Amino acid sequence: MRRSPLVMLLALALAAPALARPPKPAARRGAAPAEPKPTHRIVGGTVDLSPKVGAKMAAQLLAGTPVRVVKPEGPDFVRVETLGSVRMSGVVRVQAVGLRVTKRVDLQPGAGARPVRLAVGTDVRVVALRGAQALVETVGVVVKGTCPRAALGVAGPDFVYPEPEGPLFRVKRAVVLADPLAPERVIARIDTGEEVVGLLEDGPRARVRTYGPVALEGVVPRDALGGREKKEVSLDPGNASDYEVSIDADLLEKEGGRVVGRVRGGTPAVLEEDAGEFARIVTAGDVRTRGVVSKRALTRLTPVDESTK
């Protein structure tokens, strides 16, 4: 189930115009330019965005952040423009961009394998396009196969998790999910951090059901199962966002420095430093980054207690 980043880059380049809406008539003179449309979404968890390959991280993009794929950057990266709470450009790994299943559909793995039901809200990476079909691989619980291109989109409802019918475990390392009756047959790959429902212990193996939009049963090594600790997001400001960028504003690298992005009005933010006419903030939306904005663009959400003055 290994994938070729170069093949995925080509698929992304083809999918972007194919999934975009038909062009609209030219705008009248003086009209505001049309907003760019997203071609993909961030899939597979929080990812780092850098100005260029090998550069220091400039922002973190949460899963679901809408992006526009601009062009490939080498064999393993792709340049994107974020279209979420903060507008900025940078590179991410090609595996970080994908699409969402917008209606329930069966994935056809081929080679005689049984179809896999994909629920609404399943995120996938596009590997190749074949007419009305798309070769994709699911995220987290990884299965590769074909499905109708019409079932894929940038936006779509989130998957609603049901109550688990048994104890939940988090996979501590990437493992294969094997057929209980024929352990040599691989059903799927389960990435590190995914959750499974424990069904039965059988010596060194455990029978489990994957917990999420791709529900499959099989066996995994029992020592690969652990607790439910979640990975921290290093730029996560938690619930301390007591300010809001109330109007669209340029995001500066530093006071008087170059513009590195644009923050949309309505984006929650944490104030890190008050510097006269400017303020250093951490944005708390789907694009999390540090930078400087004009204080005129900031509105305090938490009322100031006058009695403490």
N, C-alpha and C positions, 0 to 999 in steps of 0.2 A: 504493500500500500504506500510505498514511498512515492513522492511526487517530484516532478522536475520543476524547479522554480522558473526556468526559462519557458517551459510550455505554459505554465500558469500566467506568465507575463504576456505571452502572445494572446492567450485567451482573454485576459483583462483588456488588452488593447482592442480586441474585436468586440468584446461585450459592451464596452462603454458606449460607442455610438449606436449599437444595435438596441440597447435598452433605453436610450434617451428618447424623449418625445420628438415628434416631427418638428422641424424648424418653423418658427412663427414668422409672419411678415415683418419686414424691417420696421423698426420703431420710427415714429415721426421725429423730425428735427426738434431738439429741445427736450424730448422725453427722457426719463431716467433710464439708464441701461438695464436690461433684463438681468435678474439674478441668475447666476449659474446654477444648473441643476445637478444634484448628486448622481453619480453613476454607480456607487458602491457604498457599503457600510463597513465599519470596523467589526471584525468577528474574532471570537476566541479569547476575549478578555482584554484587559488594559494593555496598550502597546506604547512604546516610546516613539516620538516624532523628533527627528533631527534635521537641521538645516541641509546637511549633505551626508553621504555615506561616510561613516567613521567619525563624524562630529559628535560633540556632546549633546545629550538630550535637551530639547527645547521645550517639550510639552509631553503630556501623557493623554492619550485618547481612550476614552472608555468604549467598551463594546457597544455597538449601535450608533456611534457617531457617524453622521453622513459625510462622505467625502467624494470629491471628484478626482478620478485618476487622470493625471496629466501625461506622464510618460514613464517608461522603464528607466531605472538608474542602475545599470549593471545587471548581472544575472539573478541577484537575490533581492533587489529592492525596487520600489516603485515610488515615484513622486506623486504626492496627492495634495489637494487643497481642501482644508477642513471647511465644512459648511454648517457647523454647529454653533455653539455659543461664542466661539472665537474663530475668526477667519485668519488662517495662516497657511503657509506652504512648507512642505518638508518631505522627508523620505521615511517610509516604513518598510518593514519586510513584506514581501509579496504575499506571504501566507496570512497577513493581517487583514486583507481586504476580501470581501465576499458579498453575498446577497442573502436574502431571507426568503424562505418558503412561505408564500402568501395564501396558499390553499392546500388542503390535505392531498397528498399524492404518494404514489408508490415509487420507490427508487429501485431500478432494475440493475442489480450487481452483475448480471451475466454469468457465463460459465456454469449454468445450471443451478445457481444459487436462488433461493427464494426471495421474492421482492421484500423490501424493507419499507414499512410505512413511515412516512415523514409527516409529523404533525405540523400544523400552522405554527410559525414562530421558530422553526428550525433554521439555523444559520449554516450556510454552505460556502465552500470555495469553488469557483468555476475553474475547471481544468481545461476544457475545450468545448467548442460549439459545433454541433452537427445538425445543421438544418433546424428543424423545430425542436430538437432535443439538445440538452446540455449535459456534458459529462461533468459531474461534480463530486466533491467529497464532503461529508458532514464534518462538523467541528466538535471536538471533545470526545465523543464516541465516533470514531472515524470509519466510515464505510464509503466506498467509491462505487458510483454507478450512474446511470442516465435517468433523467426526468424531463418533462416538458419545460421548455424555456418560459412558456406562458405562466408557469407556477412560481416564477422567481421575480423578486422585486427588491428595491432598495429599502422601502418602508413596509411595515407590516405589524400585526399585533404580536405582543409577546406571548410566549408559551406559558400556559397556566399549569403550574405544578400541582398534581393531585396529592392527597395524603399518601405517604409511602406505606406499603403493606408489609412492613417489617423494619428491622433496624437499618439505619443509614451508615455507610462507611465512605471515607474518602480514599481514593486510590493514591498511594504514596509514590508510585513510580509508574511510568508507562508500561502497560502490559497488553497482551493479546487476550481477547475473549474467545475461548475455544468451545467447540461443540461438546456437550457433556458425553455424548455417545461415541464421538470420534474426535478425541482431543487433538489429533494432528490437523484437524480442519479449523482454520481461523474464521471466526464470524466477523470480528471487528477489532480495531485497536482502541484501547481506552487510554486517553492522555492523563498525565499527572494532574491530580486535583479534582478529577471528576467524581461524582457521587454514584454509589450503587446501593441497591437494597440487598441485604444478606438473606439468602433463602435456605442454605444447607451447607454444613461443613462436612468435608469428605477427606480426612487425612490432611495432606499438604495443600489440598485444593479447597476452594469454596465456590458454591454455586450462587450466582448473583443475577440480578436484573438491573440493567442500567436505568438510572433515574433522570429522566428528562425527555426532550422531544423525540429522541431515538431510543425506543425501549426494546432491548434485546436480552435474551437469557443465555447464559453460558457459564463456564468455569474459568476462574483465575487463580493464581497462586495466593494462598491464604495470607502469607506474610506481606503481601502487597497492600493489604487493607489496613487503614489506620483511622484516627479520629477525624473530626470535621473542622480542624483549624483552617482558617482562610488566610490567603496571602494578603499582606497589607499593601495599599497603594501609597507610594512614598510622597506623592503630592496631595494626598487626600486631606482636605481641610476639615473633615468631620462635620459637626453641626455648628461650627463657629462662624458661619458666614453671616456676619452682622451688617454687611454692606451690600449694595447692589450697584452695578454699573447701569445707571438709569437711562443713558442715551448711548448711541453708537460712539465709540471712542477709539483712537489709535492706541495701540499697545507698544510702548517704547522699551528698548533694551535697558536703558537707564535714562535719568533726567537729561534731556538735551541730546539723547542718543538716537540711533536709527529706529525706524518703525519696523517691528517684527511681526505685527499682526493687527487685527481689528476686533475689538470686543463688541458684541451685540448688546443693545439696550435690553435690560431685564436679566442680565447674567449675575448671579450671586457671587460675592467675592469676600475674601478675608483681607483685612488691612494689616500689612506687615510693617510698614513704616510711613509716617507722615512727614513729608519733606516739602513744606511750604506750599507752592502751587501744585505740586505733584504728590502722588502717593504710590508706594510699591504694594502690589496686591498679588494674591494667589486666586485665580479664577476657580469657581467651584461648580462649573457646569460640566457638560460632557467632554470639553477640552480643558484640561487642567494645566496651567502654566503660570509662571511668574513674570511680572513686568511692571512697568510704570505707566500710569494714566494720569490725565489731568484731574485734579480734585473736583473740578466743576462737574465731572461726569459721575461722581459718586454720590449716592444717597444712603444715609444711615438708616438701617431697618430697626435696630434696637433703640428704643427711646432712651435719651440721657436722663438719669435720675438727678434732677436739679437739687435735691436735698443733700446730696453728697458733696456739692461744691462748696 
